[in-house]
Amino acid sequence: MGIFGISLASMLLLGFPFMVTLLGSIVLYLFIYMPDFAPKMLITMVQQVITGVTPPALVCVPMFILSANIITSGESAGRLIHMLKVFVGHLHGGLPITTNASCTLFGAVSGSTQATVAAIGGTMRPMLLEAGYKSSFTLGLIINSSDIAFLIPPSIGFIVYGVATSTSIGSLFLAGILPGLMILLMFSTYCYFYSRFKKIKTLPKASWAERRKAIKDGLPVLGFPVIIVGGIYTGLFNPTEAAAAAVLYAIVLEAVIYKAITFNRLIDSFLQTGVITGVVFILVGAGQAFSFLIGFLQLPAKLLPPLFGPEPSQLWVITIVVVVYFVACMFVDPIVAIFVLSPVFKPYVLSAGVDPILLGVLVTLQAAIGSATPPFGCDIFTAQLIFRRPYLEVIGHSLPFLLILILATVILVAFPQIALFLPNIALAG
């Protein structure tokens, strides 16, 4: 697979989109190492790409993306930020804590780290800079806080993992809530002490009249987690039905209640959803094709047994899987990494008795970390594009947040009930 790795790295460094990089490298490998079978294998690869995007569970992906696009083009993000700011803005680190909490709650709408960077970062960064925070801190805060959106339902990472491993997406959604809130608390604690150490001035304390008005304006936005999490938890919706309900609620909220979007802007949201969905589904299809290729070449059977050993313990299996995902997601798109690696590790996970729900949370967390980690974290490039700042400035203050996320991973491994508590209650009910 040497030529594949060289091709992959070269095309990434040259700036090719990752879907082109992955599929192009597969084609190059086939024609160099399997020239006699390349035409037939190409047909098989096309079939695998189509197979990758046909699971019914993926139907909810474009609907969650659509609901996020609708509220991003409206007033929900701004009202949500203001509602949180009037309650914590006067504390040390109030604005960074508002950023953390906004990213967490916006994750309950979008399920996407990149959408959260755009929606929350675009509003919060000017406030943070005006308050006296360094540019590198604001960028590191925004791209890493957006990681929480990948754990809070409806997470696209959980959907892809559930499809790849045949794991309940509803249970995964529930399992991500407490770890997401734990990371919110850890980030907020760091921001509090950082702000006190740097002597950043706090905002004036809002009056209760201002707070009541902010709650009145912003409370309808919290209907999204109620619909999605509450609907799935009570059994009223499955994930696909919850996605459809979220789209309907987004239209009612922005077009009827807030009167913030016109018909033309709604149509633009549909068009943007089509483009983003196309990219996501091509990545999923490319991941399926690559997964088929490494299975056809029997690479897992050659590489994994020496790595895991004859009778690996649960801790060893979890450690290997977490480390591999952590490294892989630094270089490739998290969606592709989840889709390719999850089926490869699944037999070892099951034989060691590791709970697939717990592993799904750990895997999705590593995918989220990889989104904001050099060299090729997708959120880094999203922030570069949105804020027009150089690469080194975007990653300049990422290390403290990265260490916190690694600590969160260790805590989840040591105390798995943090992730499994809500799914177990749902099953017991």
Order of alpha helices (4+ residues) and beta strands (2+ residues): alpha-alpha-alpha-alpha-alpha-alpha-alpha-alpha-alpha-alpha-alpha-alpha-alpha-alpha-alpha-alpha-alpha-alpha-alpha-alpha-alpha-alpha
